């Protein structure tokens, strides 16, 4: 939390002046004026263990196995029917059986005989596999390939990028969040940075305490379309074969893939900025390792995000399909001055960023966990920041019998109270996916340890928040570069399932958080038209 000030040595997101009812957090020395609250946080190893998500088959799709959502019944087959039972079935049944197979199994099936090869190469089968990996987009053509099987092959093993769609990186302090999607118009996988913009804030005194100011916040989220962060183009099958036929199978997974981000298909890269995409390998966490995502964020597995040799060593790269992580990847960026593709120059300012995804369960709200999601929050002079609103599963299931009906309580009131107690239980953790120089990405920004009646403060009666549930919470603050971090007293105002407010008691202000609707950005056909750009004379077309 910080505001802009005249002698601030760090640039802020904007030039707006932020007002606070008590202590201005934009002045670093003021952090010491706010008392901390006692808190006992778990050790890193304990946090990693708690936030380890059991990796199902869905978590390791590159192995030769069936997806987790399928289960084939065990068939009692005699020795005499093993060789011809399948082939004697009607074509419709063969197609139905093959629909249970994943892509790797289909390839294996196609090499058995001509009949099964014909069925296993059916475009209907492969269209389904491509469609399952491109949420938000309805496929009508395999363009620029001839068939969906060709399309699947040309982007294999990168379909996990669009399947999991939300990725955040370890960029120093601030991080970055991108959304990956498939553009059927160009046949490419693309990833753009998600950003949020807001209007100049207004400040309104709180009816409950006129020393407290409410900061207005109505963010507008969009994709930064000027330059993609990630772009993997589709190749026709012939071109794909020519590009891979002479390489070893292991090289396909460990090699870095150049991305034509700053160049068109017919023109060379004249910007001098280059980007490579590379796959990663999951690791067994050790205390000395720097890992991504950080232990605060639940994950199926983690990868290393620190390397003395710039992630060029063999231990950082997969050499076979089963080693590939579908939860993380890396992008290497660098500059070259006055070079061409025929005469590459020395890498200048080379940086490697590690990206990780979120398990969809973490940001998909449910009836009992309605606050799960990706949110955008107001951080004064630091601008808008994206958060994971994590509602961990409860240790014990909800027991409806524990909610006893009162003597003067109607049936409707009793049912409403049971529903309320089912929803408002456990903790709510707001974790930064993007950060700022004070509290960086990957850290908690606030925690409501118990949103049940144990942490209940009151039900708001003032007009601004009328009917909102207010619970105890603790806000996370720190000096620059995340020095001397501590938790301070705060209260979480639950306005709705899509909008929250945080009352920072010591600072004397209330800031807002709003749910981001990720699926609105997944279909390139629904992108708003680009804003017109002025020509050299400053005129618009």
Phi, psi and omega in degrees: 000128178197157175242163177282144177216160188297323183261021182285124181276351179255133177293143178257174183290331183204180181258012179292144175264126183256136181255144179226142186290332184235280185249132179277110181289351178288342175265116191303321182296338183290340179302325181289344181281344182262125182290143177273160176252143180295136180208143177240103181271147179293152175293163184302315181298320179294321180293318179297320179293319180293324185262021174271121178268127180303122182280108176279183175300330178297333182279346179226071189284353186274352176280159184279080182208170180282145173302152188296338185277357179251144172215115182271137178292146177289125182258129176278105185243129180279164182299327185285340183253358183300323189278336186230359183298312183293316185291338181274356180285156173299154183302323181298320180289323177298316178299321180294319179295316181292340179293344178276350184270147174278174184302319182295319178293326177295320178297317179296320180295323183293345181264006184274311180200169184296320183295310180291329177298318179298316180291319184290340179262009179301135182292332178297320179297314185283331175298320180297320181291322176292315183300323180296340183258004182232071180298144178088351181237132176259116184281137175232351182205147176273012181312138007270010178270167181278326183226163177290332176296316176298318181297318179297317182297316186292335178255005177283136006258044187257006183294341178296339180296314180280331181297317184265346165055325183255123182224140179227147190240173186264025177309135190311122177066303190275331183066188179196143176239134179232155174246127178257144184207169179251131178256103183292344179288331181241351180070028184241155170265126184228151178225127181239149178290135175271125180231163179228139179239155181215161177274171177301133186285156169242159185231122183238131177297145179280134182299327182287326182210109185287356172280347183259132181253137177263122179272124178292151182200110176226079187287153174239113181269147177200168175269138177278096191273357184300310180222127177291151174279328183221137176207118177241113184275151177276144176245146170298153187304321180297316179294322179296318180295317180297326182280345185238349189295328185268359182262152176291150179305321181293329182294332181299326183268331183266344182287149175276142182257114177296140179245132181272062184284320183255022180216146175278174182294337184250355184238146179286167178283110181257357182281338182083001179253128185235152180220138174238144176256141176215149177279165183230172181239131174296152179234158171273111189303138173235154184302331184273354185276143168264121190238157175225134358290163179294165186294344179291337186256123178301140182207153176288322172201171183233160178233162180284144176231027173217133183207128179290333180260019176067032177063030177264348181290156185293337181289345181266355187234143178285149178241355174210164188302319184292346179270347187289131173279132173258015181244358183203159173203173179231152173233125176258129180235144178200172178242150172226134184260128174058043182239165174233171179298334180281336181225077180297147182254192183283141178289128179242133178062038183290135178222147177237127180246136178258128180250144176226155179257176175247138173299130181307332179300328185290330183243013177257111182292149176233175181298322181269341179233069190283353183261356176301138179159179172258127187237160173242135184237160181265120180237049173047234184295343178279351177088205181270141177227147182263141186230153165262119175270101187262122173247094183298153175296146178284150180295327181234146178292157181290133180253105181296333181293341180284344179266099184270134181290132178285157182298323183257020185257129177286165180299320180295319179295321180294316179296321179296321180290323177297318179296319180297317181287335176289323182279312186269081177209152181082193184257165175226118185245124176259114185245132183286124169271329168236153187223200182213177183296343179272297178244106188280178178301146179088356180257156173292141172257327167202158179223127168258105189295330182206111182268007177280192180296342178291330178253006184292134177258303180188169169261125185296136177247345179292151188299326184295321183236028188306128178087352182287144176275131180243126182233163178291144174209175176223128182266147183258122180229162180196162172282177181305148180062028176057042177266145175052046180290151180201166176255139181236165183295136176203170177225138179262124179257111184272092183289314178198182178288348182244001182210129179234161175224145180240121178267108178274099192300309183294327181279336179076039175212163179238127178241160188248159175224141184224141180293140175262130180267089187301319187296344179290345186251008189269341182257110181301333181293341181261007177296141174294152179298145180295147178289140180295142179253143180289153176278191184297333181269002178087011180260151177263146177291000000 
